[in-house]
């Protein structure tokens, strides 16, 4: 009997150790290859210079900001899960917990702040127009009457242009890359969104010399990092990281590396001072 009891105890101990080992590899569902704390970060997959996915590589200004913030939160690059965050889905991705944060040319607006919280801004852009290089008829929003204009569903750019030019023929696509392809083919006359995004597309090899940014920004877009509504602790940590990124020179390096090739120079207010978390 004693031997049988000892055998049962040993078996139970072995089972407990096995379960513990299994549990440790699954901790929180976020652990990455280096065993650190994982983060799910929403970015754009189709915006050159800002958030671009090529194969298994992710590049752009937003990506570099996200990596810097993640590192300051204790998450190595290998422990980041990148999630595509189309404009119309960003609030849903955050509120449902599909991502921990969104760094995707995400303009801070009062309407969005009703659904999510923001840390930042980490960059200030301006809405502009992208047209074909040989088109001299479009020189700003006041010349858009009767033109076919493209923007993306759920973007602040689409909303603002509707208010500014109510009689424009606005077509809303799912992604900016679809708009750019339509512009290059002649299906539309112009694309509107932030000048940072437009500069990235104009600099792509297949569009060099074919497209141009008008260069008359007509809005101010404060890019923030979207997080779960009311998470002031996370907001403060991210804000501290943004401030350090600016002060230690990493912010400027990211701008030069990602937006410099397009000939883009940050406008007034850059680098910005992040707002207080509340």
Secondary structure, DSSP 8 states (H G I E B T S, - for coil): -HHHHHHHHHHHHHHHHHHHHHHHHTGGGT--TTSS--EEEEE-SEETTTEEEETTEEESHHHHHHHHHHHHTT--GGGEEEEE--GGGHHHHHHTTS-SEE-SS-B--HHHHTTEEEEEEEEEE-EEEEEETT--S--SGGG-TT-EEEEETT-HHHHHHHHH-TTSEEEEES-HHHHHHHHHHTSSSEEEEEHHHHHHHHTSGGGTTTEEE-------EEEEEEEETT-HHHHHHHHHHHHHHHHTTHHHHHHHHHHGGGT----TT-S-------
